[in-house]
Amino acid sequence: MNVLIYLIPAALFLALLGLGAFFWTVKSGQYDDLEGAKWRIFIDDDQDDHIPE
């Protein structure tokens, strides 16, 4: 039963840390463009237009 004295504050601290990380990601705009990520895989960034033939 004495171990609960350590586990409850540790669990509360980790929960607050996770909640703070979630709010930080929302504030920094991580979830703004949810549709763009699935279409970004179709964009070809490795075009070889600059190589002379």
N, C-alpha and C positions, 0 to 999 in steps of 0.2 A: 504494500500500500504506500510505502514511502517513495516508491519510484514515480508515482503519479505527481508528486511535487515537482519533478523535473520534466516529465513527459508533457504535461498540460501546457506549461509555458513554452516549451520547445515547439509543440504543435501549433500554438497560437502565433508564435513568431514566424514559423514557416508559412502559415496561412496568410498572414499579413504581408510577408515577402512576396508570395505568389500573386496576391491581389494588387500589390503595388506594381509588380512587373506587368500585369495585365493592363492596368490603367496607364502605365508608361507607354505600352505599345499602342494603345488606342489614341493617346495624345500625340504620338509621333507619326500617326497616319499609316500604320501597318495594315489596317483593314479597310482602307479607302477604296482600293481598286480590286475587288474580288473577281470581277469578270475578266480583267485584262490578263491575269496570270495564265488562265487556260488557253487564251489565244496567242500568247507570247511564244509558245513552243512552235508555232507554225511559221514564225518569222525567220528567214534565213539570213543570219548575220555573217556567214562565211562565204560570201560571194567573192569570186576571183576576178572582178572587173578591172583591177589595176595591173594585172599581169599581161605584158605585151606578148603577142604571138609571133 
